[in-house]
Amino acid sequence: MTASPSSSVQAARKAVAERLKEIRRDANLTAKDVAERTGWYKSKVSRLENAVTPPSDDDVRAWCAACGADGMASDVIAASRLADHAYVDWRRLQRTGLRRLQESYVSLFEQTQSFRIYCSNVVPGLLQTEGYAAALLGSIAEFRRTPNDVSAAVAARMRRSRIVREGDHRFALLVEESVLRHRVGGAEVMAGQLDHLLSVMAIPSVSLGIIPFTADRGMWMIETFSIYDQRQAQVETLTAQVNVTAPSEVEQYVKAFREFARIAVYGARARDLITSAVDALS
Protein backbone atom coordinates (compact mmCIF):
# COMPACT_ATOMS: atom_id res chain seq x y z
CA MET A 1 0.00 0.00 0.00
CA THR A 2 1.11 3.59 -0.57
CA ALA A 3 1.79 5.63 2.54
CA SER A 4 -0.67 8.25 3.67
CA PRO A 5 -0.07 11.39 1.58
CA SER A 6 0.27 13.35 4.81
CA SER A 7 3.13 11.22 6.14
CA SER A 8 5.76 13.38 4.40
CA VAL A 9 4.25 16.36 6.17
CA GLN A 10 4.39 14.67 9.55
CA ALA A 11 7.99 13.62 8.96
CA ALA A 12 8.96 17.20 8.07
CA ARG A 13 7.18 18.61 11.11
CA LYS A 14 8.78 15.99 13.35
CA ALA A 15 12.21 16.97 12.03
CA VAL A 16 11.55 20.59 13.01
CA ALA A 17 10.40 19.49 16.47
CA GLU A 18 13.53 17.38 16.90
CA ARG A 19 15.69 20.35 15.92
CA LEU A 20 14.04 22.49 18.60
CA LYS A 21 14.67 19.74 21.14
CA GLU A 22 18.33 19.51 20.11
CA ILE A 23 18.77 23.26 20.51
CA ARG A 24 17.32 23.04 24.04
CA ARG A 25 19.53 20.12 25.00
CA ASP A 26 22.64 21.76 23.55
CA ALA A 27 21.90 24.70 25.86
CA ASN A 28 21.63 22.30 28.84
CA LEU A 29 18.08 23.44 29.49
CA THR A 30 15.01 21.49 30.54
CA ALA A 31 11.58 21.94 29.01
CA LYS A 32 10.61 23.74 32.23
CA ASP A 33 13.52 26.15 31.75
CA VAL A 34 12.37 27.03 28.23
CA ALA A 35 8.81 27.55 29.48
CA GLU A 36 10.00 29.91 32.21
CA ARG A 37 12.27 31.89 29.88
CA THR A 38 9.61 32.31 27.21
CA GLY A 39 6.66 32.83 29.55
CA TRP A 40 4.85 29.81 28.06
CA TYR A 41 3.05 26.98 29.76
CA LYS A 42 5.17 23.83 29.94
CA SER A 43 2.46 22.06 27.92
CA LYS A 44 3.21 24.33 24.95
CA VAL A 45 6.88 23.38 25.05
CA SER A 46 5.85 19.72 25.07
CA ARG A 47 3.49 20.21 22.11
CA LEU A 48 6.22 21.91 20.09
CA GLU A 49 8.84 19.26 20.92
CA ASN A 50 6.50 16.41 20.02
CA ALA A 51 5.26 17.95 16.73
CA VAL A 52 1.72 18.16 18.10
CA THR A 53 1.61 21.87 17.29
CA PRO A 54 3.67 23.39 14.45
CA PRO A 55 5.67 26.42 15.66
CA SER A 56 5.04 29.91 14.38
CA ASP A 57 7.99 32.05 13.30
CA ASP A 58 7.74 33.95 16.59
CA ASP A 59 7.72 30.67 18.53
CA VAL A 60 10.99 29.64 16.87
CA ARG A 61 12.60 33.01 17.55
CA ALA A 62 11.53 32.93 21.20
CA TRP A 63 12.75 29.35 21.60
CA CYS A 64 16.15 30.08 20.10
CA ALA A 65 16.52 33.26 22.15
CA ALA A 66 15.71 31.35 25.33
CA CYS A 67 18.40 28.83 24.45
CA GLY A 68 21.00 31.44 23.48
CA ALA A 69 20.88 30.27 19.89
CA ASP A 70 19.44 33.25 18.01
CA GLY A 71 21.64 32.49 15.02
CA MET A 72 19.83 29.20 14.42
CA ALA A 73 16.36 30.72 14.23
CA SER A 74 16.38 31.52 10.51
CA ASP A 75 17.27 27.93 9.52
CA VAL A 76 14.59 26.42 11.76
CA ILE A 77 12.01 28.90 10.47
CA ALA A 78 12.88 27.96 6.89
CA ALA A 79 12.46 24.25 7.68
CA SER A 80 9.18 24.92 9.44
CA ARG A 81 7.83 26.89 6.49
CA LEU A 82 8.82 24.08 4.14
CA ALA A 83 6.91 21.59 6.28
CA ASP A 84 3.91 23.90 6.28
CA HIS A 85 4.07 24.12 2.47
CA ALA A 86 3.86 20.34 2.18
CA TYR A 87 0.20 20.20 3.23
CA VAL A 88 -1.87 23.11 2.00
CA ASP A 89 -5.58 23.39 2.66
CA TRP A 90 -7.56 24.07 -0.54
CA ARG A 91 -9.36 26.91 1.25
CA ARG A 92 -6.01 28.58 1.76
CA LEU A 93 -4.93 27.99 -1.85
CA GLN A 94 -8.25 29.18 -3.25
CA ARG A 95 -9.09 31.98 -0.84
CA THR A 96 -8.78 34.63 -3.59
CA GLY A 97 -10.41 32.47 -6.27
CA LEU A 98 -9.25 29.79 -8.68
CA ARG A 99 -7.33 31.77 -11.30
CA ARG A 100 -4.19 32.36 -9.24
CA LEU A 101 -4.01 28.69 -8.33
CA GLN A 102 -4.04 27.73 -12.03
CA GLU A 103 -1.31 30.25 -12.76
CA SER A 104 0.81 29.08 -9.82
CA TYR A 105 1.57 25.79 -11.58
CA VAL A 106 3.08 27.36 -14.70
CA SER A 107 6.67 27.54 -13.42
CA LEU A 108 6.61 23.95 -12.15
CA PHE A 109 5.16 22.72 -15.44
CA GLU A 110 7.74 24.57 -17.51
CA GLN A 111 10.59 23.08 -15.44
CA THR A 112 9.29 19.52 -15.66
CA GLN A 113 10.35 17.28 -18.52
CA SER A 114 8.50 14.09 -17.59
CA PHE A 115 4.91 14.17 -16.28
CA ARG A 116 3.23 11.09 -14.85
CA ILE A 117 -0.38 11.69 -13.90
CA TYR A 118 -2.99 9.26 -12.54
CA CYS A 119 -6.61 10.38 -12.26
CA SER A 120 -9.25 8.29 -10.59
CA ASN A 121 -12.08 10.83 -10.69
CA VAL A 122 -11.77 13.49 -13.41
CA VAL A 123 -10.01 14.09 -16.72
CA PRO A 124 -6.46 15.38 -16.08
CA GLY A 125 -6.37 19.17 -16.10
CA LEU A 126 -3.84 19.27 -18.95
CA LEU A 127 -6.30 17.41 -21.20
CA GLN A 128 -9.50 19.23 -20.26
CA THR A 129 -11.59 21.13 -22.78
CA GLU A 130 -12.84 24.61 -22.00
CA GLY A 131 -16.39 23.35 -21.42
CA TYR A 132 -15.30 20.53 -19.12
CA ALA A 133 -12.97 22.81 -17.14
CA ALA A 134 -15.73 25.41 -16.75
CA ALA A 135 -18.17 22.83 -15.39
CA LEU A 136 -15.62 21.29 -13.05
CA LEU A 137 -14.12 24.52 -11.71
CA GLY A 138 -17.62 25.95 -11.35
CA SER A 139 -18.64 23.06 -9.11
CA ILE A 140 -15.43 23.43 -7.08
CA ALA A 141 -16.01 27.15 -6.59
CA GLU A 142 -19.57 26.50 -5.46
CA PHE A 143 -18.62 23.67 -3.10
CA ARG A 144 -15.76 25.58 -1.47
CA ARG A 145 -17.52 28.96 -1.69
CA THR A 146 -14.51 30.67 -3.27
CA PRO A 147 -14.71 34.04 -5.06
CA ASN A 148 -16.31 33.43 -8.45
CA ASP A 149 -13.54 33.92 -11.01
CA VAL A 150 -14.29 30.72 -12.90
CA SER A 151 -14.06 32.27 -16.38
CA ALA A 152 -10.60 33.68 -15.64
CA ALA A 153 -9.53 30.38 -14.04
CA VAL A 154 -10.67 28.41 -17.10
CA ALA A 155 -8.72 30.76 -19.38
CA ALA A 156 -5.63 30.30 -17.19
CA ARG A 157 -6.02 26.51 -17.32
CA MET A 158 -6.32 26.59 -21.11
CA ARG A 159 -3.16 28.70 -21.39
CA ARG A 160 -1.36 26.33 -19.05
CA SER A 161 -2.43 23.33 -21.13
CA ARG A 162 -0.55 24.61 -24.19
CA ILE A 163 2.52 22.95 -22.70
CA VAL A 164 1.18 19.63 -24.03
CA ARG A 165 1.91 20.83 -27.57
CA GLU A 166 4.89 23.06 -26.83
CA GLY A 167 8.43 22.49 -25.58
CA ASP A 168 10.38 19.35 -24.80
CA HIS A 169 8.04 17.53 -22.40
CA ARG A 170 6.69 13.99 -22.13
CA PHE A 171 3.29 13.13 -20.71
CA ALA A 172 2.23 9.73 -19.40
CA LEU A 173 -1.39 9.96 -18.27
CA LEU A 174 -3.59 7.23 -16.81
CA VAL A 175 -7.31 7.46 -16.06
CA GLU A 176 -9.81 5.01 -14.70
CA GLU A 177 -12.55 4.05 -17.18
CA SER A 178 -15.08 5.55 -14.78
CA VAL A 179 -13.63 8.99 -15.61
CA LEU A 180 -14.95 8.54 -19.16
CA ARG A 181 -18.44 7.83 -17.83
CA HIS A 182 -18.83 10.56 -15.20
CA ARG A 183 -20.94 13.30 -16.82
CA VAL A 184 -19.22 16.55 -15.92
CA GLY A 185 -21.13 19.41 -17.51
CA GLY A 186 -23.73 17.23 -19.24
CA ALA A 187 -23.77 15.03 -22.32
CA GLU A 188 -22.71 17.67 -24.84
CA VAL A 189 -19.73 18.82 -22.79
CA MET A 190 -18.68 15.22 -22.17
CA ALA A 191 -18.92 14.38 -25.87
CA GLY A 192 -16.59 17.26 -26.67
CA GLN A 193 -14.21 16.21 -23.90
CA LEU A 194 -14.07 12.60 -25.04
CA ASP A 195 -13.48 13.66 -28.65
CA HIS A 196 -10.61 15.81 -27.39
CA LEU A 197 -9.05 12.81 -25.65
CA LEU A 198 -9.13 10.94 -28.94
CA SER A 199 -7.34 13.82 -30.67
CA VAL A 200 -4.59 14.27 -28.07
CA MET A 201 -3.73 10.58 -28.31
CA ALA A 202 -2.17 11.43 -31.69
CA ILE A 203 0.38 13.80 -30.11
CA PRO A 204 3.77 12.01 -30.07
CA SER A 205 4.72 13.28 -26.60
CA VAL A 206 1.46 12.05 -25.03
CA SER A 207 0.76 8.52 -23.78
CA LEU A 208 -2.82 8.10 -22.59
CA GLY A 209 -3.80 4.85 -20.90
CA ILE A 210 -7.25 3.80 -19.73
CA ILE A 211 -7.68 1.34 -16.85
CA PRO A 212 -10.73 -0.75 -17.81
CA PHE A 213 -13.52 -1.73 -15.44
CA THR A 214 -12.59 -5.32 -16.30
CA ALA A 215 -8.88 -5.01 -15.43
CA ASP A 216 -7.54 -7.74 -13.19
CA ARG A 217 -6.37 -5.32 -10.55
CA GLY A 218 -3.20 -5.77 -8.61
CA MET A 219 -3.44 -2.10 -7.59
CA TRP A 220 -6.56 -0.56 -6.10
CA MET A 221 -7.89 2.89 -6.99
CA ILE A 222 -6.30 5.68 -4.95
CA GLU A 223 -6.36 9.47 -4.87
CA THR A 224 -5.40 11.46 -7.97
CA PHE A 225 -1.68 12.25 -8.08
CA SER A 226 0.94 13.78 -10.35
CA ILE A 227 4.68 13.09 -10.45
CA TYR A 228 6.99 15.80 -11.76
CA ASP A 229 10.14 14.17 -13.10
CA GLN A 230 11.07 12.10 -10.05
CA ARG A 231 11.62 14.87 -7.58
CA GLN A 232 8.08 15.63 -6.41
CA ALA A 233 4.64 14.05 -6.22
CA GLN A 234 1.52 16.12 -5.75
CA VAL A 235 -1.53 14.43 -4.27
CA GLU A 236 -5.09 15.79 -4.29
CA THR A 237 -7.41 15.02 -1.39
CA LEU A 238 -10.83 16.53 -0.79
CA THR A 239 -9.49 19.07 1.68
CA ALA A 240 -5.89 19.71 0.69
CA GLN A 241 -3.04 19.53 -1.77
CA VAL A 242 -0.15 17.45 -0.46
CA ASN A 243 3.35 18.00 -1.83
CA VAL A 244 5.47 14.89 -1.35
CA THR A 245 9.23 15.39 -1.71
CA ALA A 246 10.77 12.66 0.47
CA PRO A 247 12.55 10.41 -2.09
CA SER A 248 11.27 7.19 -0.50
CA GLU A 249 7.66 8.40 -0.69
CA VAL A 250 7.98 9.79 -4.21
CA GLU A 251 9.25 6.34 -5.18
CA GLN A 252 6.07 4.78 -3.80
CA TYR A 253 3.99 6.93 -6.12
CA VAL A 254 6.30 6.01 -9.00
CA LYS A 255 5.75 2.35 -8.10
CA ALA A 256 1.98 2.85 -7.94
CA PHE A 257 2.05 4.54 -11.33
CA ARG A 258 3.95 1.60 -12.81
CA GLU A 259 1.34 -0.78 -11.43
CA PHE A 260 -1.50 1.28 -12.90
CA ALA A 261 0.34 1.50 -16.23
CA ARG A 262 0.68 -2.28 -16.30
CA ILE A 263 -3.09 -2.87 -16.18
CA ALA A 264 -4.05 0.04 -18.48
CA VAL A 265 -4.82 -0.32 -22.17
CA TYR A 266 -3.48 1.95 -24.89
CA GLY A 267 -3.86 2.74 -28.58
CA ALA A 268 -6.79 1.07 -30.34
CA ARG A 269 -8.09 -0.56 -27.17
CA ALA A 270 -8.10 2.75 -25.31
CA ARG A 271 -9.82 4.47 -28.24
CA ASP A 272 -12.49 1.76 -28.20
CA LEU A 273 -13.26 2.51 -24.55
CA ILE A 274 -13.47 6.24 -25.23
CA THR A 275 -15.68 5.68 -28.28
CA SER A 276 -17.92 3.40 -26.26
CA ALA A 277 -18.30 6.16 -23.65
CA VAL A 278 -19.21 8.62 -26.42
CA ASP A 279 -21.85 6.23 -27.76
CA ALA A 280 -23.34 5.83 -24.29
CA LEU A 281 -24.07 9.57 -24.17
CA SER A 282 -26.76 9.31 -26.87
C-alpha positions as CSV (number, residue, x, y, z in Angstrom):
1,M,0.0,0.0,0.0
2,T,1.1,3.6,-0.6
3,A,1.8,5.6,2.5
4,S,-0.7,8.3,3.7
5,P,-0.1,11.4,1.6
6,S,0.3,13.4,4.8
7,S,3.1,11.2,6.1
8,S,5.8,13.4,4.4
9,V,4.3,16.4,6.2
10,Q,4.4,14.7,9.6
11,A,8.0,13.6,9.0
12,A,9.0,17.2,8.1
13,R,7.2,18.6,11.1
14,K,8.8,16.0,13.4
15,A,12.2,17.0,12.0
16,V,11.6,20.6,13.0
17,A,10.4,19.5,16.5
18,E,13.5,17.4,16.9
19,R,15.7,20.3,15.9
20,L,14.0,22.5,18.6
21,K,14.7,19.7,21.1
22,E,18.3,19.5,20.1
23,I,18.8,23.3,20.5
24,R,17.3,23.0,24.0
25,R,19.5,20.1,25.0
26,D,22.6,21.8,23.5
27,A,21.9,24.7,25.9
28,N,21.6,22.3,28.8
29,L,18.1,23.4,29.5
30,T,15.0,21.5,30.5
31,A,11.6,21.9,29.0
32,K,10.6,23.7,32.2
33,D,13.5,26.2,31.7
34,V,12.4,27.0,28.2
35,A,8.8,27.6,29.5
36,E,10.0,29.9,32.2
37,R,12.3,31.9,29.9
38,T,9.6,32.3,27.2
39,G,6.7,32.8,29.6
40,W,4.8,29.8,28.1
41,Y,3.0,27.0,29.8
42,K,5.2,23.8,29.9
43,S,2.5,22.1,27.9
44,K,3.2,24.3,25.0
45,V,6.9,23.4,25.1
46,S,5.8,19.7,25.1
47,R,3.5,20.2,22.1
48,L,6.2,21.9,20.1
49,E,8.8,19.3,20.9
50,N,6.5,16.4,20.0
51,A,5.3,17.9,16.7
52,V,1.7,18.2,18.1
53,T,1.6,21.9,17.3
54,P,3.7,23.4,14.4
55,P,5.7,26.4,15.7
56,S,5.0,29.9,14.4
57,D,8.0,32.0,13.3
58,D,7.7,34.0,16.6
59,D,7.7,30.7,18.5
60,V,11.0,29.6,16.9
61,R,12.6,33.0,17.6
62,A,11.5,32.9,21.2
63,W,12.7,29.4,21.6
64,C,16.2,30.1,20.1
65,A,16.5,33.3,22.2
66,A,15.7,31.4,25.3
67,C,18.4,28.8,24.4
68,G,21.0,31.4,23.5
69,A,20.9,30.3,19.9
70,D,19.4,33.3,18.0
71,G,21.6,32.5,15.0
72,M,19.8,29.2,14.4
73,A,16.4,30.7,14.2
74,S,16.4,31.5,10.5
75,D,17.3,27.9,9.5
76,V,14.6,26.4,11.8
77,I,12.0,28.9,10.5
78,A,12.9,28.0,6.9
79,A,12.5,24.2,7.7
80,S,9.2,24.9,9.4
81,R,7.8,26.9,6.5
82,L,8.8,24.1,4.1
83,A,6.9,21.6,6.3
84,D,3.9,23.9,6.3
85,H,4.1,24.1,2.5
86,A,3.9,20.3,2.2
87,Y,0.2,20.2,3.2
88,V,-1.9,23.1,2.0
89,D,-5.6,23.4,2.7
90,W,-7.6,24.1,-0.5
91,R,-9.4,26.9,1.2
92,R,-6.0,28.6,1.8
93,L,-4.9,28.0,-1.9
94,Q,-8.3,29.2,-3.3
95,R,-9.1,32.0,-0.8
96,T,-8.8,34.6,-3.6
97,G,-10.4,32.5,-6.3
98,L,-9.2,29.8,-8.7
99,R,-7.3,31.8,-11.3
100,R,-4.2,32.4,-9.2
101,L,-4.0,28.7,-8.3
102,Q,-4.0,27.7,-12.0
103,E,-1.3,30.2,-12.8
104,S,0.8,29.1,-9.8
105,Y,1.6,25.8,-11.6
106,V,3.1,27.4,-14.7
107,S,6.7,27.5,-13.4
108,L,6.6,23.9,-12.1
109,F,5.2,22.7,-15.4
110,E,7.7,24.6,-17.5
111,Q,10.6,23.1,-15.4
112,T,9.3,19.5,-15.7
113,Q,10.3,17.3,-18.5
114,S,8.5,14.1,-17.6
115,F,4.9,14.2,-16.3
116,R,3.2,11.1,-14.8
117,I,-0.4,11.7,-13.9
118,Y,-3.0,9.3,-12.5
119,C,-6.6,10.4,-12.3
120,S,-9.3,8.3,-10.6
121,N,-12.1,10.8,-10.7
122,V,-11.8,13.5,-13.4
123,V,-10.0,14.1,-16.7
124,P,-6.5,15.4,-16.1
125,G,-6.4,19.2,-16.1
126,L,-3.8,19.3,-18.9
127,L,-6.3,17.4,-21.2
128,Q,-9.5,19.2,-20.3
129,T,-11.6,21.1,-22.8
130,E,-12.8,24.6,-22.0
131,G,-16.4,23.3,-21.4
132,Y,-15.3,20.5,-19.1
133,A,-13.0,22.8,-17.1
134,A,-15.7,25.4,-16.7
135,A,-18.2,22.8,-15.4
136,L,-15.6,21.3,-13.0
137,L,-14.1,24.5,-11.7
138,G,-17.6,25.9,-11.3
139,S,-18.6,23.1,-9.1
140,I,-15.4,23.4,-7.1
141,A,-16.0,27.2,-6.6
142,E,-19.6,26.5,-5.5
143,F,-18.6,23.7,-3.1
144,R,-15.8,25.6,-1.5
145,R,-17.5,29.0,-1.7
146,T,-14.5,30.7,-3.3
147,P,-14.7,34.0,-5.1
148,N,-16.3,33.4,-8.5
149,D,-13.5,33.9,-11.0
150,V,-14.3,30.7,-12.9
151,S,-14.1,32.3,-16.4
152,A,-10.6,33.7,-15.6
153,A,-9.5,30.4,-14.0
154,V,-10.7,28.4,-17.1
155,A,-8.7,30.8,-19.4
156,A,-5.6,30.3,-17.2
157,R,-6.0,26.5,-17.3
158,M,-6.3,26.6,-21.1
159,R,-3.2,28.7,-21.4
160,R,-1.4,26.3,-19.1
161,S,-2.4,23.3,-21.1
162,R,-0.5,24.6,-24.2
163,I,2.5,22.9,-22.7
164,V,1.2,19.6,-24.0
165,R,1.9,20.8,-27.6
166,E,4.9,23.1,-26.8
167,G,8.4,22.5,-25.6
168,D,10.4,19.3,-24.8
169,H,8.0,17.5,-22.4
170,R,6.7,14.0,-22.1
171,F,3.3,13.1,-20.7
172,A,2.2,9.7,-19.4
173,L,-1.4,10.0,-18.3
174,L,-3.6,7.2,-16.8
175,V,-7.3,7.5,-16.1
176,E,-9.8,5.0,-14.7
177,E,-12.5,4.1,-17.2
178,S,-15.1,5.6,-14.8
179,V,-13.6,9.0,-15.6
180,L,-15.0,8.5,-19.2
181,R,-18.4,7.8,-17.8
182,H,-18.8,10.6,-15.2
183,R,-20.9,13.3,-16.8
184,V,-19.2,16.5,-15.9
185,G,-21.1,19.4,-17.5
186,G,-23.7,17.2,-19.2
187,A,-23.8,15.0,-22.3
188,E,-22.7,17.7,-24.8
189,V,-19.7,18.8,-22.8
190,M,-18.7,15.2,-22.2
191,A,-18.9,14.4,-25.9
192,G,-16.6,17.3,-26.7
193,Q,-14.2,16.2,-23.9
194,L,-14.1,12.6,-25.0
195,D,-13.5,13.7,-28.7
196,H,-10.6,15.8,-27.4
197,L,-9.1,12.8,-25.6
198,L,-9.1,10.9,-28.9
199,S,-7.3,13.8,-30.7
200,V,-4.6,14.3,-28.1
201,M,-3.7,10.6,-28.3
202,A,-2.2,11.4,-31.7
203,I,0.4,13.8,-30.1
204,P,3.8,12.0,-30.1
205,S,4.7,13.3,-26.6
206,V,1.5,12.1,-25.0
207,S,0.8,8.5,-23.8
208,L,-2.8,8.1,-22.6
209,G,-3.8,4.9,-20.9
210,I,-7.3,3.8,-19.7
211,I,-7.7,1.3,-16.9
212,P,-10.7,-0.7,-17.8
213,F,-13.5,-1.7,-15.4
214,T,-12.6,-5.3,-16.3
215,A,-8.9,-5.0,-15.4
216,D,-7.5,-7.7,-13.2
217,R,-6.4,-5.3,-10.5
218,G,-3.2,-5.8,-8.6
219,M,-3.4,-2.1,-7.6
220,W,-6.6,-0.6,-6.1
221,M,-7.9,2.9,-7.0
222,I,-6.3,5.7,-4.9
223,E,-6.4,9.5,-4.9
224,T,-5.4,11.5,-8.0
225,F,-1.7,12.2,-8.1
226,S,0.9,13.8,-10.4
227,I,4.7,13.1,-10.4
228,Y,7.0,15.8,-11.8
229,D,10.1,14.2,-13.1
230,Q,11.1,12.1,-10.1
231,R,11.6,14.9,-7.6
232,Q,8.1,15.6,-6.4
233,A,4.6,14.1,-6.2
234,Q,1.5,16.1,-5.8
235,V,-1.5,14.4,-4.3
236,E,-5.1,15.8,-4.3
237,T,-7.4,15.0,-1.4
238,L,-10.8,16.5,-0.8
239,T,-9.5,19.1,1.7
240,A,-5.9,19.7,0.7
241,Q,-3.0,19.5,-1.8
242,V,-0.2,17.4,-0.5
243,N,3.4,18.0,-1.8
244,V,5.5,14.9,-1.4
245,T,9.2,15.4,-1.7
246,A,10.8,12.7,0.5
247,P,12.5,10.4,-2.1
248,S,11.3,7.2,-0.5
249,E,7.7,8.4,-0.7
250,V,8.0,9.8,-4.2
251,E,9.2,6.3,-5.2
252,Q,6.1,4.8,-3.8
253,Y,4.0,6.9,-6.1
254,V,6.3,6.0,-9.0
255,K,5.7,2.4,-8.1
256,A,2.0,2.8,-7.9
257,F,2.0,4.5,-11.3
258,R,4.0,1.6,-12.8
259,E,1.3,-0.8,-11.4
260,F,-1.5,1.3,-12.9
261,A,0.3,1.5,-16.2
262,R,0.7,-2.3,-16.3
263,I,-3.1,-2.9,-16.2
264,A,-4.1,0.0,-18.5
265,V,-4.8,-0.3,-22.2
266,Y,-3.5,2.0,-24.9
267,G,-3.9,2.7,-28.6
268,A,-6.8,1.1,-30.3
269,R,-8.1,-0.6,-27.2
270,A,-8.1,2.8,-25.3
271,R,-9.8,4.5,-28.2
272,D,-12.5,1.8,-28.2
273,L,-13.3,2.5,-24.5
274,I,-13.5,6.2,-25.2
275,T,-15.7,5.7,-28.3
276,S,-17.9,3.4,-26.3
277,A,-18.3,6.2,-23.7
278,V,-19.2,8.6,-26.4
279,D,-21.9,6.2,-27.8
280,A,-23.3,5.8,-24.3
281,L,-24.1,9.6,-24.2
282,S,-26.8,9.3,-26.9
